[in-house]
Every structure is written in C-alpha cells, then in structure tokens.
C-alpha cells in the first residue's frame, strides 16, 4: 500500500517529484493530478556482504540475488496528489 503525499498545486508537485527522484525513487505512473513513485533499492552493500559471507558459499550467490529481488519488489511507494480545491 502506498502512502499519499498531498500538495497544493502542480508547481509544488514537480518540486516534490524532484525531491523524491533525488532520494532514489523512480516514476512508476504519472497523471495530470497525481504521480506514483517507487523506491528503487537493491539493498545495502553491507547487507549483501553479510548474505554473501553466511549464505553465498552454499548458494553460489543465489541468496544475494534473492535478497536484491526482495528489496526491489518490496520498495516503498509514494503517491503524490494535488489537493482539489473547493473554491
């Protein structure tokens, strides 16, 4: 389930999108008044090293691939949505 970030107008939405892209998110879907973003994360290098040390030898590196896929597919999602004004 994605969390929702509400903004006041298109200009603010573009700024927020730029901020999320800078943090490592990618645009998944973009509409006129909303954008869905997903974090692109393959896991930290330190954790990959730990997985390699403890499981890599026996799994021939498959454990690292599974860990990377898990981190990628369970990455955070954010929906940026322009608030509808009632004026």
C-alpha distances in whole Angstrom, upper triangle without the diagonal:
4,7,10,13,16,19,23,24,24,26,23,20,22,23,20,19,22,21,17,20,22,20,19,16,17,16,14,15,17,19,21,19,16,15,11,12,11,13,16,17,19,20,23,27,28,25,26,30,29,28,31,33,32,31,32,35,35,32,34,31,28,26,26,24,22,21,20,18,16,16,15,13,10,11,9,7,9,10,13,15,19,20,22,25,27,31
4,6,10,13,16,19,20,20,22,20,17,19,19,16,15,18,17,14,16,19,17,16,13,14,13,12,13,14,16,18,16,13,11,8,9,9,11,14,16,19,20,22,26,27,25,26,30,30,28,31,34,33,32,33,36,36,33,35,31,29,27,26,25,23,22,21,19,17,16,15,13,11,10,7,5,5,6,10,12,16,17,19,23,25,28
4,7,10,13,17,18,19,20,17,15,18,18,14,14,17,16,13,16,18,16,16,14,15,15,14,15,16,17,19,16,13,12,10,10,11,12,16,17,20,21,23,27,28,26,27,31,31,30,33,35,34,34,35,38,38,36,37,33,32,30,28,27,26,24,23,22,20,18,17,16,14,12,8,7,5,6,9,11,14,15,18,21,23,26
4,6,10,13,15,16,17,15,12,15,16,12,13,16,15,13,16,18,17,17,14,16,14,14,14,14,15,16,13,10,10,9,10,12,14,18,20,23,24,26,29,31,29,31,34,34,33,36,38,38,37,38,42,42,39,40,37,35,33,31,30,29,27,26,25,23,21,20,19,17,15,11,9,6,5,6,7,10,11,14,17,20,22
4,7,10,12,13,14,11,9,12,12,9,10,14,12,11,14,16,15,17,14,15,14,15,15,14,15,15,12,10,10,10,11,13,14,18,20,24,24,26,29,31,30,31,34,35,34,37,39,39,39,39,43,43,41,41,38,36,35,33,32,31,29,27,26,25,22,21,21,19,16,13,11,7,6,5,6,9,10,13,16,19,21
4,7,9,11,13,10,8,12,12,10,12,15,14,14,17,19,18,20,17,18,16,17,16,15,14,14,10,9,11,12,13,16,18,21,24,27,28,30,33,34,34,35,38,38,38,41,43,43,43,43,47,47,44,45,42,40,38,36,35,34,32,31,30,28,26,25,24,23,20,17,14,10,8,6,5,6,6,10,12,15,17
4,6,8,9,6,6,10,10,8,11,13,13,14,16,18,18,20,18,18,17,18,17,15,14,13,10,10,11,13,15,18,19,23,25,29,30,31,34,36,35,37,40,40,40,42,45,45,45,45,49,49,46,47,43,42,40,38,37,36,34,32,32,31,28,27,27,25,22,19,16,13,11,7,6,5,6,9,11,14,16
4,7,8,7,8,11,11,11,13,16,16,17,19,21,21,23,21,22,20,21,19,17,16,13,10,12,14,17,18,21,23,26,29,33,33,35,38,39,39,40,43,44,44,46,49,49,48,49,52,53,50,51,47,46,44,42,41,40,38,36,35,34,32,30,30,29,26,23,20,16,14,11,9,6,5,8,8,12,13
4,6,5,6,9,10,11,12,15,16,17,18,20,21,23,21,21,18,20,18,15,13,11,9,11,13,16,18,21,23,26,29,33,34,35,38,40,40,41,44,45,44,47,49,50,49,49,53,53,50,51,47,46,44,42,41,40,39,36,35,35,32,31,30,29,27,24,21,17,14,11,9,6,7,9,10,13,14
4,5,5,6,9,10,10,12,14,15,16,18,20,21,19,18,16,18,16,12,11,9,7,9,11,14,16,20,22,24,27,31,32,34,37,39,39,39,42,44,43,45,48,48,48,47,51,52,49,49,45,44,43,40,39,39,37,34,34,34,31,29,29,28,25,23,20,16,14,10,9,7,10,11,13,16,17
4,5,5,6,9,10,11,13,15,16,17,19,20,19,19,17,19,18,15,14,12,11,12,13,16,17,21,22,24,27,31,32,33,36,38,38,39,42,43,43,45,47,48,48,47,51,52,49,49,45,44,43,41,39,39,38,35,34,34,32,29,30,29,26,24,21,18,16,12,12,10,12,14,15,19,19
4,5,5,6,9,10,11,12,14,15,17,19,17,18,16,19,18,15,15,13,11,12,12,15,15,19,20,23,25,29,30,31,34,36,36,37,40,41,41,43,45,46,46,45,49,50,47,47,44,43,41,39,38,37,35,33,33,32,29,28,28,27,24,21,19,15,14,10,10,9,11,14,15,18,19
4,5,5,6,9,10,11,12,14,15,17,15,15,13,15,14,11,11,10,9,8,9,11,12,16,17,20,23,26,28,29,32,34,34,35,38,39,39,40,43,44,43,43,47,47,45,45,41,40,39,36,35,35,33,30,30,29,27,25,25,24,21,18,16,12,11,7,7,7,10,13,15,19,20
4,5,5,6,9,10,10,12,14,16,14,13,12,15,14,11,12,11,11,10,10,12,12,16,17,19,22,26,27,28,31,33,33,34,37,38,38,40,43,43,43,42,46,47,44,44,40,39,38,36,34,34,33,30,29,29,27,25,25,25,22,19,17,14,13,10,11,10,14,16,18,22,22
4,5,5,6,9,10,11,13,15,14,14,14,17,17,14,15,15,14,13,12,14,14,16,17,19,22,25,26,27,30,32,32,33,36,37,37,39,41,42,42,42,45,47,44,44,40,39,38,35,34,34,32,30,30,30,26,25,26,25,22,19,17,14,14,11,12,12,15,18,19,23,24
4,5,5,6,9,10,11,13,11,12,12,15,15,13,15,15,13,11,10,12,11,14,14,17,19,23,24,25,28,30,30,31,33,35,35,37,39,40,39,39,43,44,41,41,38,37,35,33,32,32,29,27,27,27,23,22,23,22,18,16,14,11,11,8,10,11,14,17,19,23,24
4,5,5,6,9,10,11,9,9,8,11,12,10,12,13,12,10,8,10,8,11,12,14,17,21,22,24,26,29,28,29,32,33,33,35,38,38,38,37,41,42,39,39,35,34,33,31,29,29,28,25,25,25,22,20,21,20,17,15,13,10,10,8,11,12,15,18,21,24,26
4,5,5,6,9,10,9,10,10,14,15,13,16,16,16,14,12,13,11,13,13,15,17,21,22,23,25,28,28,29,31,33,33,34,37,38,38,37,41,42,39,39,35,35,34,31,30,30,28,25,25,26,23,21,22,22,18,17,15,13,14,11,14,15,18,21,23,27,28
4,6,5,6,9,9,11,12,15,16,16,18,18,17,15,13,14,11,13,12,14,16,20,21,21,24,26,26,27,30,31,31,33,35,36,36,36,39,41,38,38,34,34,33,30,29,29,27,24,25,25,21,20,21,21,17,15,14,12,13,12,15,16,19,22,24,28,29
4,5,5,6,5,8,9,12,14,14,16,18,17,14,11,11,8,9,9,11,13,17,18,19,21,24,24,24,27,29,29,30,33,34,33,33,37,38,35,35,31,31,29,27,26,26,24,21,21,21,18,16,18,17,13,11,11,9,11,10,14,16,19,22,24,28,29
4,5,5,5,6,8,11,13,13,17,18,18,15,12,12,9,9,9,10,12,16,17,18,21,23,23,24,27,28,28,30,32,33,33,32,36,37,34,34,30,30,29,26,25,25,23,20,20,21,18,16,18,18,14,13,12,11,13,12,16,18,21,24,27,30,32
4,5,7,9,12,15,17,17,20,21,21,18,15,15,12,12,11,11,13,16,17,17,20,22,23,23,26,27,28,29,32,33,33,32,36,37,35,34,30,30,29,26,25,26,24,21,22,22,19,17,20,19,16,15,15,14,16,15,19,20,23,26,29,32,33
4,6,9,12,15,17,18,21,22,21,19,16,15,11,11,8,10,11,14,14,15,17,19,20,21,23,25,25,27,29,30,30,30,33,35,32,32,28,28,27,24,23,24,21,18,20,19,16,15,17,17,13,12,13,12,15,15,18,21,23,27,29,32,34
4,7,10,13,16,17,20,22,22,19,15,14,10,9,6,6,8,11,12,13,16,18,18,19,21,23,23,24,27,28,28,27,31,32,30,29,25,25,24,21,20,21,18,16,16,17,13,12,14,14,11,11,12,12,15,15,19,22,25,28,30,34,36
4,7,9,12,13,17,19,18,15,12,10,6,5,4,6,8,12,14,15,18,21,20,21,24,25,25,26,29,30,29,29,32,33,30,30,26,26,25,22,21,21,19,16,16,16,13,11,13,13,9,9,9,9,11,12,16,19,22,25,28,31,33
4,6,9,11,14,17,17,14,10,9,6,5,6,7,10,13,16,18,20,23,23,22,26,27,26,28,31,32,31,30,33,34,31,31,27,26,25,23,21,21,20,17,16,17,15,12,13,14,11,11,10,10,12,12,16,18,22,25,28,31,33
4,6,7,11,13,14,11,7,6,5,7,9,10,14,17,19,21,24,27,26,26,29,31,30,31,34,35,34,33,36,37,34,34,30,29,28,26,24,24,23,20,19,19,17,14,15,16,13,12,10,10,10,10,13,16,19,22,25,28,30
4,7,10,14,14,11,8,5,5,6,10,10,14,17,19,22,25,28,26,26,29,31,29,31,34,34,33,32,36,36,33,33,29,27,27,25,23,22,22,19,17,18,17,13,13,14,12,12,9,10,10,11,14,17,20,22,26,29,31
4,7,10,11,8,6,5,7,9,13,14,18,20,23,26,29,31,30,30,33,34,33,35,38,38,36,36,39,40,36,36,33,31,31,29,26,26,25,23,21,21,20,17,16,17,15,14,11,11,9,10,12,15,18,19,23,26,28
4,7,8,6,4,6,8,12,15,17,20,23,26,28,31,34,32,32,36,37,36,37,41,41,40,39,43,43,39,39,36,34,34,32,30,29,29,26,24,25,23,20,19,20,18,17,13,12,10,9,10,12,16,17,20,23,25
4,6,5,6,9,12,15,18,20,24,27,29,32,34,37,36,36,39,41,39,41,44,45,43,42,46,46,43,43,40,38,37,35,33,33,32,29,28,28,26,23,22,23,21,19,16,14,11,10,9,10,14,14,18,21,22
4,6,8,11,14,18,21,23,27,30,32,34,37,40,39,39,42,43,42,44,47,48,46,46,49,50,46,46,43,41,41,39,36,36,35,33,31,31,30,27,26,26,24,22,18,16,13,11,9,9,12,12,15,18,19
4,7,11,13,17,20,23,26,29,31,33,37,39,38,38,42,43,42,44,47,47,46,45,49,49,46,46,43,41,40,38,36,36,35,32,31,30,29,26,25,25,23,20,17,14,10,8,6,5,8,9,12,15,17
4,7,10,14,17,19,22,26,28,30,33,35,34,35,38,39,38,40,43,43,42,42,45,46,42,43,39,38,37,35,33,32,31,29,27,27,25,23,22,21,19,17,13,10,7,5,4,6,9,11,15,18,20
4,6,10,13,16,19,22,24,27,30,32,31,31,35,36,35,37,40,40,39,38,42,42,39,39,36,34,33,31,29,29,28,25,24,24,22,19,19,19,16,14,10,8,6,5,7,9,13,15,18,21,23
4,7,10,13,16,19,21,24,27,29,28,28,32,32,31,33,36,36,35,35,39,39,36,36,33,31,30,28,26,25,24,22,20,20,18,16,15,15,13,11,7,6,4,6,9,12,15,17,21,24,26
4,7,9,13,16,18,20,23,26,24,25,28,29,28,30,33,33,32,32,36,36,33,33,30,28,27,25,23,23,22,19,18,18,16,13,13,13,10,8,6,5,6,8,11,14,17,20,23,26,29
4,6,9,12,14,17,20,22,21,21,25,26,25,27,30,30,29,28,32,32,29,30,26,25,23,21,20,19,18,15,14,14,12,9,9,9,7,6,4,6,9,11,14,18,21,23,27,30,32
4,6,10,11,13,17,19,18,18,22,22,22,24,27,27,26,26,30,30,27,28,24,23,21,19,18,18,16,13,13,13,10,8,9,9,5,5,6,8,12,13,17,20,23,26,29,32,35
4,7,9,12,14,17,16,16,19,21,20,21,24,25,24,23,27,28,25,25,21,20,19,16,15,15,14,11,11,11,8,6,9,9,7,8,10,12,15,17,20,23,26,29,32,36,38
4,6,8,11,14,12,12,16,17,16,18,21,22,21,20,24,25,22,22,18,18,16,13,13,13,11,8,9,9,6,5,9,9,6,9,12,14,17,19,23,26,29,32,35,38,41
4,7,9,12,10,9,13,14,13,14,18,18,17,17,20,21,19,18,15,14,13,10,9,10,8,5,7,8,5,5,9,10,9,12,15,18,21,23,27,30,33,36,39,42,44
4,7,9,7,7,10,11,11,13,15,16,16,15,19,20,18,18,15,14,12,9,10,11,7,6,9,9,6,8,11,11,10,13,16,19,22,24,28,31,34,37,40,43,45
4,5,5,6,9,10,11,12,14,16,16,16,19,21,19,19,16,16,14,11,13,14,10,9,12,12,9,11,15,14,13,15,18,21,24,26,30,33,35,39,41,45,47
4,5,5,6,9,10,10,12,14,15,14,17,19,18,17,14,16,14,10,13,14,11,10,14,15,12,14,17,17,16,19,22,24,28,29,33,36,39,42,45,48,50
4,5,5,6,9,10,11,12,14,14,17,19,18,18,15,17,14,12,14,15,12,12,16,16,14,16,19,19,18,20,24,26,30,31,35,38,40,44,46,49,52
4,5,5,6,8,10,11,12,12,15,17,16,16,13,14,11,9,12,12,9,10,13,13,11,14,17,16,16,18,22,25,28,30,34,37,39,43,45,48,51
4,5,5,6,9,10,10,9,13,15,13,13,10,11,9,6,9,10,8,8,12,12,11,13,16,16,16,19,23,26,29,31,35,38,41,44,47,50,52
4,5,5,6,9,10,9,12,14,14,13,11,13,11,9,12,14,11,12,16,16,15,17,20,20,20,23,26,29,33,35,38,41,44,47,50,53,55
4,5,5,6,8,9,11,13,13,14,12,13,11,9,13,14,11,13,16,16,15,18,20,20,20,23,27,29,33,35,39,42,44,47,50,53,56
4,6,5,5,6,10,11,10,11,9,10,7,6,10,10,8,10,13,13,13,16,18,18,19,22,25,29,32,35,38,42,44,47,50,53,55
4,6,5,4,7,9,9,9,7,9,7,6,10,11,10,12,15,15,16,18,20,21,21,25,28,31,35,37,40,44,46,49,52,55,58
4,6,6,7,10,11,11,10,12,10,10,14,15,13,15,18,18,18,21,23,23,24,27,31,34,37,40,43,47,49,52,55,58,60
4,6,7,8,10,11,11,12,10,11,14,14,13,16,18,18,18,21,23,23,24,27,30,34,37,40,43,47,49,52,55,58,60
4,6,6,6,8,8,9,6,8,11,11,11,14,16,16,17,20,21,21,23,26,29,33,36,39,42,46,48,51,54,57,60
4,6,5,5,5,7,6,7,10,11,11,13,15,16,17,19,21,22,23,27,30,33,36,39,42,46,48,51,54,57,60
4,6,5,7,9,9,11,13,14,15,17,19,20,21,23,25,25,27,30,33,37,40,43,46,50,52,55,58,61,64
4,6,8,9,9,11,13,14,15,17,19,19,21,23,24,25,27,31,34,37,40,43,46,50,52,55,58,61,64
4,5,5,6,9,10,10,12,14,15,16,18,20,21,22,24,28,31,34,37,40,43,47,49,52,55,58,61
4,6,8,9,10,12,13,15,16,18,19,20,22,24,25,29,31,35,38,41,44,48,50,53,56,59,62
4,5,5,7,9,10,11,13,15,16,17,19,20,22,25,28,31,35,37,41,44,47,49,53,56,58
4,5,5,6,9,10,11,12,14,15,16,18,20,24,26,30,33,36,39,42,45,48,51,54,56
4,5,5,6,9,10,10,12,14,15,16,18,22,25,28,31,34,37,41,43,46,49,52,55
4,5,5,6,9,10,11,12,14,15,16,20,23,26,30,32,36,39,42,44,48,51,53
4,5,5,6,9,10,10,12,14,15,19,22,25,28,31,34,38,40,43,46,49,52
4,5,5,6,9,10,11,12,14,18,20,24,27,30,33,37,39,42,45,48,51
4,5,5,6,9,10,11,12,16,19,22,25,28,32,35,37,40,44,46,49
4,5,5,6,9,10,11,14,17,20,24,26,30,33,36,38,42,45,47
4,5,5,6,8,10,14,16,19,22,25,28,32,34,37,40,43,46
4,5,5,6,8,12,15,18,21,24,27,31,33,36,39,42,45
4,6,5,6,10,13,16,19,22,25,29,31,34,37,40,43
4,6,5,9,11,15,18,20,24,27,30,32,36,39,41
4,6,9,10,14,17,20,23,26,29,31,35,37,40
4,7,9,13,15,19,22,25,27,30,33,36,39
4,7,10,13,16,19,23,25,28,31,34,37
4,7,10,13,16,20,22,25,28,31,33
4,7,10,13,17,19,22,25,28,30
4,6,10,13,15,18,21,24,27
4,6,10,12,15,18,21,24
4,7,10,13,16,19,21
4,6,9,12,15,18
4,6,9,13,14
4,6,9,12
4,6,9
4,6
4
